[in-house]
Structures are given as C-alpha cells and as structure tokens.
Amino acid sequence: MPAFSTGTKLAACSGFLFPGAGHVVVGRISRGVWLFAWFAFFANAAAVAPIFAALGARVSPIGCAVAAGVIWLYAALDLLRILIWRHRKALEEKKREKFLSAFGYYLRGEYSRARAKLRAVLKLDRDDPDAHFHMAMTYKRDGMPRLAKKHFRKSLVLDPWRKWQEEVKRELRDA
C-alpha cells in the first residue's frame, strides 16, 4: 500500500478535530464551511442554553449537544469516505500505469521485465485476473510451463466475467 500524502494526513487530523476543516483541506470548501457553521451553532447553543433557560427560553442543552455530535459524526464519516475514495483512485491509477508498462515490455519480448512490472501490479492487487493471465503468458513464452499453469489457473479462478476463460482453457490443454 502506498503511503498517505501529507495533505491526506492533514485533512484527516483536522477533519476529526474540527468538523468541516478536513473538507476544506481536500477541496470541498462549501461543504466544509457549512458543516463547521452548523457544528459551531449547535455547540455554542449547547454552551449558552443554561443562560437562555434562565431567561425563560426553552432551549435544551442536551438536544443541542446531541445535534452538534451528530454533525461531527456525519462530517467525520463523510471525510473518511472521501479519503478512502481518493486512496482507491490513486491505487487504481498506479496499478494501471504499471500494467501498461508491463504490457509494453511483453509486446517487445522482454518477458522478465514484464514479469517484474506484473509482480508490482500483483503487489498492489494480488487478485487481479488480468495480471495473472499476462504473468502466465510471460512464463509460457520463456518456457516455464509449471509457473504458467499456476497463473493461468489463478486467473481463471479470479476472473468474475470469464473473459479469459476460453484462452486459458486452451493454454492449459496445450501446456
């Protein structure tokens, strides 16, 4: 797993301390401002509710505190959702980049270099059926049928759409 960036760490820390601050750090400024404003309103209302109650107003400090807590929880969970989505997107982009590089090596006949890149893809996502299939093809081209069969079988098991099914069965039959 790649390390989180400084901006992501800052967003997470600030977002869990002050609702809306993390949203501002990740670029969701209007949502962050609204979350912080509503949290501040209810937190302040909870703090000054006893003063209003002494003046005869019916303000529940517990209700205001609960509302502030709900807003804080929503902001924290929403920020967590955003950070996870961004992290997954970055991983997918890194995986795609390594896979395309491996495919280029494969097409040029540099099978050991292609395998090195495919290993990097499998390090990011060990259940990638395309990476296992192409890893098997590199082993087949280099005359290593035992390893090729292993990766062909793995790609067949992991592929939910069975897009390599016919080719894998043919390769396993021929090997």
C-alpha positions, 0 to 999 in steps of 0.5 A, spaced: 500 500 500 502 506 498 503 511 503 498 517 505 500 524 502 501 529 507 495 533 505 491 526 506 494 526 513 492 533 514 485 533 512 484 527 516 487 530 523 483 536 522 477 533 519 476 529 526 478 535 530 474 540 527 468 538 523 468 541 516 476 543 516 478 536 513 473 538 507 476 544 506 483 541 506 481 536 500 477 541 496 470 541 498 470 548 501 462 549 501 461 543 504 466 544 509 464 551 511 457 549 512 458 543 516 463 547 521 457 553 521 452 548 523 457 544 528 459 551 531 451 553 532 449 547 535 455 547 540 455 554 542 447 553 543 449 547 547 454 552 551 449 558 552 442 554 553 443 554 561 443 562 560 437 562 555 433 557 560 434 562 565 431 567 561 425 563 560 427 560 553 426 553 552 432 551 549 435 544 551 442 543 552 442 536 551 438 536 544 443 541 542 449 537 544 446 531 541 445 535 534 452 538 534 455 530 535 451 528 530 454 533 525 461 531 527 459 524 526 456 525 519 462 530 517 467 525 520 464 519 516 463 523 510 471 525 510 473 518 511 469 516 505 472 521 501 479 519 503 478 512 502 475 514 495 481 518 493 486 512 496 482 507 491 483 512 485 490 513 486 491 505 487 487 504 481 491 509 477 498 506 479 496 499 478 494 501 471 500 505 469 504 499 471 500 494 467 501 498 461 508 498 462 508 491 463 504 490 457 509 494 453 515 490 455 511 483 453 509 486 446 517 487 445 519 480 448 522 482 454 518 477 458 522 478 465 521 485 465 514 484 464 514 479 469 517 484 474 512 490 472 506 484 473 509 482 480 508 490 482 501 490 479 500 483 483 503 487 489 498 492 489 492 487 487 494 480 488 487 478 485 487 481 479 485 476 473 488 480 468 495 480 471 495 473 472 493 471 465 499 476 462 504 473 468 502 466 465 503 468 458 510 471 460 512 464 463 509 460 457 513 464 452 520 463 456 518 456 457 516 455 464 510 451 463 509 449 471 509 457 473 504 458 467 499 453 469 499 456 476 497 463 473 493 461 468 489 457 473 489 463 478 486 467 473 481 463 471 479 462 478 479 470 479 476 472 473 468 474 475 466 475 467 470 469 464 473 473 459 479 469 459 476 463 460 476 460 453 484 462 452 486 459 458 482 453 457 486 452 451 493 454 454 492 449 459 490 443 454 496 445 450 501 446 456 
